[in-house]
């Protein structure tokens, strides 16, 4: 059977501050290496509701406050409702940094100005002021045990097993707080995470992941890319099985990062 996936890249010109294009490249290549036809749909300012609705995987990267404000103005009530419906329906999505914040209730800037979010996820973000240092550096998280992610040593099926640790790089001034900490994507082992205080990092709701892990995250954690691909295929086609790819180099890179931070994966 020939599989086809459409990846919707939300605001690639505005929300692409930290090399987030690398995440798109990984999704694209890991599909192509398995002979899965993949289309990257650039959803820029003024994109149509029908374009968003047709996507099998959603991705949105990070940006500065000004760009977030432009995106906030572009998102109509209809688009917000549609995105929420896609999230609720289990469409897999990856939302990095500014995009993660954007899905929440609001982002409060250092001067107190509030940028309204989409209120799709129950969280909010506040910048603590110019006297507080940014949360920057390499980060390792242990994935919340309730989330079923893929094991790097096994082929992907519609019943993936567990992968425990993810590595990345964070750089954010805003501090995010979840209404329900049990929905956090993972626990911080090294680094800061959502706010540098409660040891939570990111959020996972249905098949949507919000996180501060740059790096980009998918080149450093390719099996997370497989998780998104597998979820999209399962939702669209039913039971699927993906052939295993050789991730030797990626796993070695992950191990090097972990060792530098005093942790063994």
BELGI-V13819 format. One line per field, one symbol per residue. ss: DSSP state (A for helix, B for strand, O for the rest). phi: phi as a letter, one per 20 degrees, with the letter a starting at -180 (. if undefined). Layout:
BEGIN
ss: ???
phi: ???
END
This chain:
BEGIN
ss: OOOBBBBBBBOOOOOOOOOOAAAAAAAAAAAAOOOOBBBBBBBOOOOOAAAAAOOOBBBBOOOOAAAAAAAAAAOOAAAAAAAAAAAAOOOBBBBBOAAAAAOOOBBBOOOOOBBBOOOOOOBBBBBOOOOOOOBBBBBBBBBOOOOOOOOOOOOBOOOOOOOOBBBBBBBBOBBBBBOOAAAOOBBBBBOOOOOOOOOBBOBBBOOBBBBOOBOOAAAAOAAAAAAAAAAAAAAAAOOOOBOOOOOAAAAAAAAAAAAAOOOOO
phi: .eeccddeeflfeedbfdmfggffffgffffffdmefccededegnfegffffeeecdbbeeaegffffffgfffffffffffffffffnffbccdlgfgfffefacefgenfdefeeledebbccefofeeffecqfbccefgffeedeefdcfececfeddeccdacdbbefddcefcffegfadfecodmgbmcdmecmbcclddddbefepffffecfffffgffffffffecngcbdffdedgffffffffffffemcde
END
